[in-house]
Amino acid sequence: MVQIDNEDLKQVRSEFLDTPKYRNTQNAVMKNGIKKSITNQSEINSHPFVFSIDVDSNKVLNQKQSGRCWDFSGLNFIRYHIEKEHHIKDMELSPSYVYFYDKLEKGNYFYQNIINTADRPLSDRLVNWLLTTPQQDGGDWPLLTNLIEKYGLVPNELMPETKPAWNTTEINRMYNRKLDKDAMKLRDLVNNNASDTKIKSVIRQLNQENYRVLSICFGTPPEKFTYEYRDKNKKYHTTGEVTPLEFYKKFADINLDDYVELMNLPGGGYKYNQTYGIELCNNVVGGKNIRYLNVPMHDMRRMVIDQLKDDEPVWFACDVLQEWNNPAGLLSLKVYDWKRSFGISLGKDKATRVQYRESMPTHAMLICGVDLHDNEPTKWKVQNSWGDKPGHKGYFIMDNSWMDQYTYNTVVNKKYLTDTERAAYEKAEINLPYWTAMLSD
């Protein structure tokens, strides 16, 4: 056992006070904060907001104080296709509509897992994990496609944002308290040998209550509507009366089954050209599970560039708060000078960071461009969903070295996979445990 020695502290204090550069850093940090004081301005200046391939410059949306990045970025991907197909500018799809059904389905998915584990004690690790967070805001690409393929989409004006959607802390706390109480009821039913008919009847009642709660918070999803618009040439169009699912199938010319999710995680026992899943990571009972094809970063970049060259943006998940300067909208390993300012180096290799929970995919955005020099990428254009104040009217610059270290997942059309990669993706997946750090927030 090692204790801190007072004599050691005297020496450390003396050395610190005798080192001018640390005293200068101290003065700056105490007055202005850490990141503002150690920002490397020359690194910011060396990344102009210009890209040799530039796909999308849509108006940036704002998820505000919510964990709906996967929802916003996925809808940004789909609206790009809608705008391109129908010659519309700055169309918005409703994130609240998708979020409503995500909450509803996650509640029902939680009930199913509670029933499946009702014979285990409350102290069981899995039961404890389920009850600690019955549901949350985060998601992934397959979870988004589950919702869209079941419920469709609606324009934003038909189900606009609400205060509970802008800050989801209140709804999550209330909803999780309700789901935990429901779990107690369901566990009692199972352990008292209630019939399947009785259990299903109770779950229907609980889901009806959930629908009411979510409607009060986010509005009631429309069953049918008519979408009218004028294209860029001022020509009038109408869909006629459609359901949300008909609107998606008729209006969004995109087959979500054509897209696969890639993962880059080197080392740590993860094999390349191997597909991975995650236990209990779904939102819809019977829906598609997460499937990641683990590939080297140079192959991931190759497919992303191919898709951008074909005039299509790319959904991706990363650890956005690592080495990130919000005012400049820059993601760069050199944007903060930790070594010179504090005398320390931060970070580990990519796989070790994940194993030690230092880093994981925490945020989803859209790659909308890339700057190529001698056919090699140097920086990437990123559309965020934090409004138009940060960065370049809401767009960020991600340099290539940052992408290597902190980008974990991308979604690309499977036509960009080689025959070997496609064969690997089709093989049975290895399921990672439910507590894995690869589970996106």
Secondary structure, DSSP 8 states (H G I E B T S, - for coil): -----HHHHHHHHHHHHT-HHHHHHHHHHHHH-HHHHHB-HHHHHT--S--SEE-------B--BSS-HHHHHHHHHHHHHHHHHHT-SS--B-HHHHHHHHHHHHHHHHHHHHHHTTTS-TTSHHHHHHHH-S--S---HHHHHHHHHHH---BGGGS---HHHHBTHHHHHHHHHHHHHHHHHHHHHHHTT--HHHHHHHHHHHHHHHHHHHHHHH----S-EEEEEE-TT--EEEEEEE-HHHHHHHH----GGGEEEEE---STT--TTEEEEETT--SSTT-----EEE--HHHHHHHHHHHHHTT--EEEEE-TTTTEETTTTEE-TTSB-HHHHHS------HHHHHHTTS----EEEEEEEEEEETTEEEEEEEE-SB-SSSTBTTEEEEEHHHHHHHEEEEEEEGGGS-HHHHHHHHS--EEE-TT-TTS--
